[in-house]
Amino acid sequence: MTRHRYQPQTGPEHYATANFLINQVENDGNVTLSHEHRMERIGLAQVHATLALAAATALGARMNNGASPADGEDWAAITNVPKRGERT
């Protein structure tokens, strides 16, 4: 298994990384990636998705206790959620 250097990420960055890894696997069509590499990417995507979920859960708790609205905007930007009052 490839060793990765740890780079701290925000919740939205974990979400984006999970999405990127899953898209790599889904769009490969069993052509470029070996089975081992596909499984590695799926496992890494699961880890990033779990960390994104933990960050979102923590943010939800913080928002109820006065966290910055900018934190919520980071999530909205990465998940393409329109801001209040915006049309899609």
C-alpha positions in Angstrom: 0.0 0.0 0.0 1.2 3.5 -0.8 2.3 5.6 2.1 0.7 9.1 2.2 2.0 12.1 4.1 -0.6 13.5 6.3 -1.9 16.9 5.2 -4.5 18.5 7.6 -7.8 19.1 5.8 -11.0 20.8 6.6 -14.3 19.0 6.5 -15.2 20.4 3.0 -11.7 19.3 1.8 -12.3 15.8 3.1 -15.6 15.8 1.3 -14.0 16.9 -1.9 -11.2 14.3 -1.6 -13.7 11.5 -1.0 -15.7 12.6 -4.1 -12.5 12.8 -6.2 -11.4 9.3 -5.2 -14.8 7.7 -5.9 -15.0 9.5 -9.3 -11.6 8.1 -10.2 -12.8 4.6 -9.5 -16.2 5.1 -11.2 -14.8 6.7 -14.3 -11.9 4.2 -14.8 -14.1 1.5 -16.3 -11.6 -1.2 -15.1 -9.1 0.0 -17.6 -6.3 1.9 -15.9 -6.5 1.0 -12.2 -5.7 -2.5 -10.9 -8.1 -4.1 -8.5 -5.7 -3.4 -5.7 -5.6 0.3 -6.5 -9.3 0.5 -7.0 -9.9 -1.0 -3.5 -7.2 1.3 -2.0 -9.0 4.4 -3.4 -12.4 3.2 -2.2 -11.0 2.7 1.3 -9.4 6.1 1.3 -12.6 7.6 0.0 -14.5 6.0 2.9 -12.0 7.4 5.4 -12.3 10.9 4.0 -16.1 10.7 3.9 -16.2 9.6 7.5 -13.9 12.5 8.5 -16.1 14.9 6.5 -19.2 13.6 8.3 -17.5 14.1 11.7 -16.6 17.6 10.8 -20.1 18.4 9.6 -21.6 17.0 12.7 -19.2 19.0 14.9 -20.0 22.1 12.9 -23.7 21.6 13.4 -23.2 21.5 17.1 -20.9 24.6 16.9 -23.5 26.5 14.8 -26.0 26.1 17.6 -23.4 27.6 20.0 -22.5 30.7 17.9 -19.9 29.5 15.3 -19.1 31.7 12.4 -21.5 31.6 9.4 -18.4 31.5 7.2 -17.8 27.9 8.3 -21.2 27.0 7.0 -20.5 28.8 3.7 -17.4 26.6 3.2 -19.7 23.5 3.3 -22.2 25.2 1.0 -19.5 26.0 -1.6 -18.1 22.4 -1.7 -21.5 20.7 -1.8 -23.0 23.2 -4.2 -25.8 24.2 -1.8 -27.3 27.6 -2.7 -27.2 30.3 -0.1 -30.4 31.4 1.4 -32.4 33.4 -1.1 -30.4 32.2 -4.1 -32.1 30.3 -6.9 -30.6 27.1 -8.4 
